[in-house]
Amino acid sequence: MDPRRTEALHDAASGLDARPLAEVARLLAEAQITAATALRAACPAIAAAAADMARTIRTGACLHYAAAGSSGLMAAADAQELGGTFSIPAGQLRIHMAGGLPSGVEMPGATEDDTAGLDAALAGLTSADTLIAVSASGSTPYTLAACSIARRSGATIIAIANNPDAKLFEGADHAICLDTPPEILSGSTRMGAGTAQKIALNMLSTLMAVELGHVHDGMMVNLTADNAKLRARARGIVERIAGVDEARAAGALEAAGARVKPAVLIASGAPDRETAETLLDRHGGRLRPALAQLG
């Protein structure tokens, strides 16, 4: 048998196909819950990596996500949420998925071995950029090749894998080991390993946003309010932080060009958008110290 944990047989999987579906369902649920606990040990590494991601965004450089298969889907999902949730500019985000992002239901497995085109895709990588490489096994050729290119460019490398001795960790600036147990369905890393990867990626991007000043008391104060639900959310955030009514919050958002942080400052007494933006710039985009100075 393959010595990697991601390919091992789970102790509880014997006779799986002969058990009642409700019992199998319970096993699957418990396995996912157990996989999620792997994040506890990885918290220090995740926090350190997020700080470097924030530095990359703050300096105008790019975050590059590189992965294949299920890991690629997890990485792409996180990257594609960063614009709406935190207003991270699209020009600072890149997704490199083996075989390209699927437009249909088919995702050929052979693409994870195909590294052709990576040199061209990562040709513009610089030492100011950060590469987030994700691979359950930690040995996917496509992801390893992306890391090799990143090392040559001097870019920061964040490696996420589910095997403790993964080759992906070699030379990485941040090695995030998600030591999940074997899958109930051996080798199906879209399950427990994938769950842990999704949590890690969500944690990385959220911690990055905290570091950038895009989070205030658990609220997304740098969201892009481009639909009715998000416009209502933005208005509610201004109301809550500034302690004003709906009408004043709506007026502040209009004066701030729909940007939440300057709207909060305007609703709290800043005379205009320029003053609010100046306060935010002075405090690195952080709302709390800007409010303190205004008050």
Secondary structure, DSSP 8 states (H G I E B T S, - for coil): ---SGGGS--TT-TTGGGS-HHHHHHHHHHHHHHHHTTHHHHHHHHHHHHHHHHHHHHTT--EEEEE-HHHHHHHHHHHHHHHHHH---GGGEEEEETT---SSS---GGGGG--TTHHHHTTT--TT-EEEEEESSS--HHHHHHHHHHHHHT-EEEEEESSTT-GGGTT-SEEEE------SSTT-TTTHHHHHHHHHHHHHHHHHHHHHT-EETTEETT----SHHHHHHHHHHHHHHHT--HHHHHHHHHHTTT-HHHHHHHHTT-SSHHHHHHHHHHTTT-HHHHHHHH-
